[in-house]
Amino acid sequence: MKLIIVTACPQGVATSFLAARALERAAHQKGWETSTDIRNPQQPSSALSDDVIASADLVIAATGTPTDLSTYVGKRLYQIPVTAALPDPAAVLEQAEKQAKPYQPSEASPPEAAATESASKRIVAVTACPTGVAHTFMAAEALTGAAQAAGHQIRVETQGSVGAQDPLTAEEIEAADVVILACDIEVDPGRFAGKPLWRTSTGNALKKPGPTIDEALASATVEEGQKKAASAGGSDKPGPYKHLLTGVSFMLPMVVAGGLLIALSFVFGIDAFEEEGTLAAALMQIGGGTAFQLMIPLLAGYIAWSIADRPGLAPGMIGGYLAGTLGAGFLGGIIAGFLAGYVARFISQKLPMPESIESLKPILIIPLLASLVTGLGMIYVIGEPAAALMSGLTSFLEGMGTTNAILLGGILGAMMCFDLGGPVNKAAYTFGVGLLSEGSGGSAPMAAIMAAGMVPAIGMGVASFVARAKFAEAERQAGRASFVLGLCFISEGAIPFMAKDPLRVIPVCMVGGAITGALSMLFAVKLMAPHGGLFVLAIPNAVSAVLPYVAAIAIGSLVIGFGYAMVKTGKAEVAATTS
């Protein structure tokens, strides 16, 4: 049996690739030959040759968006939603073999026709992850595909690294039956007041988009007021980790801008900024004297905002500024943010007021009392111990020997590669960003963290190139995309490979990441920017030692690439893949 697998999802290639890979693997187990036709906005039509199409006995079209299937007119074709291919691909093959009919465009019905008009719902959603890159858009893609496959209308707003893209309009929100907030950071839900709301994470939306939509439609509830600290019916309630990531996401642009401005001041000489009135001094004043001074107040302020909404912002920033002036650093800022947020929320929810002055609560009473408690707590209780702890940590980092440096780099590198954008990865990244905000002492761990975060995706691209015979055409396409994503410091490029073969991919990636992190620390590389990948190298002095840094990344990538190429099994693919 010669099978052609056509997949298409609305906003990218992730779900398309996973669906194609699932069907392909099931077909190989039956001894069928397969060819894959993965569609995306850059490839809207079939790339298969006329000979391959003519020789096909069966075509399975797993699509979540209107797809041009005119090249398969007359072929036996079976259409399903793209998400239906993932749970039981073997059953899909059996149904396709029995139910496929010669394709005629007039007889085809789009995936959304699977549901009746009366069952169709209008859904709006927002996706957001701390860095606003891969998970944000992959979750949006998964939700869109699952909703359209179920016959629902959906619009997804992505809160990406450059702000809201394709923002929802007031009319769309008003017409929606349910709102889904798939966010790892807190977003303002005020514009959704009065609408049934369901909160979850980008990870849940990405891995279980269908169940997420079903749960939202069944269990979403209207939140009281514009914001509620605990999720209203959501399966992923905001907690301390989410509040921390919210603060980090708002602090991150300040860290990047400040670090790069400091690096630009070094173009004129390492000590050139000491001469007043020069451009180097001005750049240092903007980057080190202003941007870095605002990092900790931003971190603390938006942690408090995530907990208590706008009333928490002022006390949080005040506490964060005090943490900076007292020497408590980013650790003190984190404590101040949580203290301010929970105090502000306690006053908001638990302190009864006469109705005549209730309206003064958010603009006068809460900011005043929460700022007072936070400020006094920082000055008399928290500031000194936190400052001593930060001073000790900074001294350790600046004076640590080679062995300790290598060990720290290896641990951070392995953490970055464990779950590719998940909680462990984000914990290591947050640690690095926090240290970088303290000055040059944290620039070496930040270099190790970013280098290690690049190598899984680059390594998967290398593996798909050096062991082409073990990879299907769809995997080779994903490998090329993964390589480019890795250069940009987007670890999630390796997710399709991890999802398919986690027991091999995760250990290999962790070994390569640990080696990269350890080598970066061994070479004493310092990095002033927490994002940007290899493209940061174009900025003079953003990286202290360019060639050793590139060498560390290259070695780790090659370890992962050749390591996975060796351990990957691929006999079925060799026998059955047509490319």
Beta strands, then each sheet from edge to edge (+ up, - down):
strand 1: 2-8
strand 2: 33-39
strand 3: 58-63
strand 4: 76-81
strand 5: 101-102
strand 6: 122-128
strand 7: 153-160
strand 8: 163-165
strand 9: 178-183
strand 10: 196-200
strand 11: 221-222
sheet 1: 2+ 1+ 3+ 4+ 5-
sheet 2: 8+ 7- 6- 9- 10- 11+
end
